[in-house]
Amino acid sequence: MSDTRLVWAAVETAAPALDAVELTKTYGGSRGIADVSLRVEQGECFGFLGPNGAGKTTFIRLALGLLRPNQGSVSIMGTDLSENRLGALANVGYLPGELALYPTLTGVRTLDALARLHPRPPTLRDELLDLLDLERRDLGRRVREYSRGMKQKLGLIAALQHDPPVVVLDEPTGGLDPVMQARLLDYLAARSRAGRTIFFSSHVLSEVEQLCDRVAMVREGQLLLVRRVEDLPLGSLRMVRVMFSEPMPDDVYRSTNVSGLEVDGSTHRFTFTGNPAPVIAALANLPVIDLVIEPARLEDLFRNLYDPAVAEVPV
Amino acid sequence: MLSLLRARVRIAALAIGFGFFEFVVGLSYASIDQNAIRSLIDSLPPALKALSGSADIASPTGYLGSGYIHPVALTVQGALVISMATAAARDTESGAAELILSRPLAPWRWLLAQTFAVIIGLVVVAGGGYLGGLVSTLVVNDLGSVSAGALLETSAGGVLVFAAVAGVALLASVVCRGGARALGYSAGFVVISYALNYLAQIWTLITPLGRLSVFHYFDAGIVLGRGGLALADVLVLGGIAVAAAVAAHVLVERRELVR
């Protein structure tokens, strides 16, 4: 068997980095997530999208065994969490969405304390300190003296310093300036190319579009779709911005295929799929002074999917 | 150990403060007229007399022992163990537990580390109190009859009482949602326990209920005068501490330790 075939055989037989099957979690009578199944392959960069309260953090906590599901199972790198949670977590680096650090500890003590809890040595710490511009002398200061961005950097270093095979990041770019965000995304892309699995939740769509191989979208605890970024149904989706000479009511598009309508004074913004004729007909008799129709970006699809008026997923 | 590291300043300050307090208590014995204080205590109503324990407070052991059940001594040790033993609830509330338990660490081991930290902190603070009392026996001639060994057992008795409190606080920390609630239940346990022991001493109707208080099993003046702890008291206090701590460690595995 040639080397190439050996590599492919290994890829085909490798356990998924994260495999969630029919995960359901309710809090008392209220919804958490319902029946979510998701499989993330090793080496993938996977974006997990959803508005606040959609169930992203609940899913991540279930995936790490921090919450117990009412139903369903999760395995990480082939290890079932219900059988061997600690073994599964030995492969994971995690950054929580709401990072809580001990304010009286210094940065270096925080990193050391968290490093001791992980079986893998913190081999990437220096590299990450340089990448994120966190000065060594800052590590000697107490965390309570840190800015939000510095705390986020510390959390990122704690999550990534072990070079874990699976990285789970909940809103990783929060608190970072744009330069740092770009640097972090480039770094994560490089880690992904090096075979590490990156799973991150976000509502910043541009970074998902830039970085991810696949995305999943959740709404109200339900999985809406899982697609490769290039396979997302952006092709037939169009974003429209119309400016009228005077404010218009929002019911002018009745009986058209418009969704995600936003009204801002005399400007309307919405998306539609398919035949543009009904939309053009609806606008024909209105006092339009400017009209922009352009191919939709992921953000527009996202807005379209989360429009409460859209009962069905338009894909 | 992270818990110990975070509490190191608190532990050191309380150990020094407790030591200084016990030293001052011992030092003040030189300035009192034993007969005068004995007649003063005899003239007090039972409600006030009960505050100093059941030992003869005018005796060297009774006087020095009263320092170990003085409200200051109880507050110092109680504050330390409650603040440290309820850390799990506070960490869960703040989200720090989520960061730690997303590492390959079993929740019971996380709690065990906190338990060891509480015990070490308590021993250090009680050690400060012991040293303060010991120094006073060396510099005050009238306290020369108090043996170092008996004083050590008295301090150990205090450790046992507050180890039982720590066990209950650990249990509250695991059961309660929120650090403030865990702290409230733990402090409530100490206050009710103290009040029950006090009332049982002055009100014969509820005397049998005194056994429900952890303070019933530790009268420092008596321990110091007798020269050691009673085995039954050690077993009761140790039993409460261990049973509560074991229950906490079992329950923590069943809890979801995130906000």
Boltz contact constraints between the chains, C-beta under 6 A:
constraints:
  - contact:
      token1: [A, 61]
      token2: [B, 258]
      max_distance: 6.0
  - contact:
      token1: [A, 64]
      token2: [B, 102]
      max_distance: 6.0
  - contact:
      token1: [A, 66]
      token2: [B, 98]
      max_distance: 6.0
  - contact:
      token1: [A, 66]
      token2: [B, 258]
      max_distance: 6.0
  - contact:
      token1: [A, 67]
      token2: [B, 256]
      max_distance: 6.0
  - contact:
      token1: [A, 86]
      token2: [B, 104]
      max_distance: 6.0
  - contact:
      token1: [A, 89]
      token2: [B, 104]
      max_distance: 6.0
  - contact:
      token1: [A, 90]
      token2: [B, 104]
      max_distance: 6.0
  - contact:
      token1: [A, 94]
      token2: [B, 102]
      max_distance: 6.0
  - contact:
      token1: [A, 96]
      token2: [B, 98]
      max_distance: 6.0
  - contact:
      token1: [A, 96]
      token2: [B, 99]
      max_distance: 6.0
  - contact:
      token1: [A, 98]
      token2: [B, 95]
      max_distance: 6.0
  - contact:
      token1: [A, 100]
      token2: [B, 94]
      max_distance: 6.0
  - contact:
      token1: [A, 100]
      token2: [B, 95]
      max_distance: 6.0
  - contact:
      token1: [A, 100]
      token2: [B, 96]
      max_distance: 6.0
  - contact:
      token1: [A, 102]
      token2: [B, 6]
      max_distance: 6.0
  - contact:
      token1: [A, 104]
      token2: [B, 6]
      max_distance: 6.0
  - contact:
      token1: [A, 113]
      token2: [B, 2]
      max_distance: 6.0
  - contact:
      token1: [A, 117]
      token2: [B, 103]
      max_distance: 6.0
  - contact:
      token1: [A, 117]
      token2: [B, 105]
      max_distance: 6.0
  - contact:
      token1: [A, 118]
      token2: [B, 103]
      max_distance: 6.0
